[in-house]
């Protein structure tokens, strides 16, 4: 069974939803039967290429008091699910390059490797303070999940995949994808936005005819 997720690496709810999906698959005992395919969407397609502290960007959007309350609540929710958010370390940057790398992983290695890379990117962004637009750091992450470093370096130095990722993201917008994460199941079922491991497990069982 194939499930598609529209998600942005810079979205903390996407990180949480992806984690919950993998937990739901494990709980259902269907790891071999389910593949999760990441599709690109950018919440801030015009985000700058130069990295800066994520906290600064969130404060600009919401004001300090609201920003700190939001991130504290997200940290609490993540901890309850076994995810470590370190917003004090996180670096805001344009996510197009990360989406290009996910595109490469899917096309040359398949959904399982792409899913492993997505998890590595989420952890790098939200836990480790990595600049996920930096080619050297992206290459290291890709090598950890089995991609060839030389191929990744050449790919990142080119424009390969850029047009495809931009078109996929634009198509998602045209199709009305505005809230993420958005899970699309083979039976046509959708789960959009904040969800739970239980809800994802129920959707997997229904899509699988169980």
Buried (B, 14 or more C-beta within 10 A) or exposed (E): BEBBBBBBBBBBBBBBBBBBBBBBBEEBEBEEEBBBBBBBBBBBBEBEEEBBBBBEBBBEEBEEEEBBEBBEEBBEBBEEEEBEBBBEBBBBBBBBBBBBBBBBBBEBBEBBBBBBBBBBBBBBBBBBBBBBBBBEBBBBBBEEBEBBEEEBBEBBEEEEBBEBBBEBBBEBEEEEBEEBBBBBBEEEBEBBEEBBBEBBBBBBEEBBEE
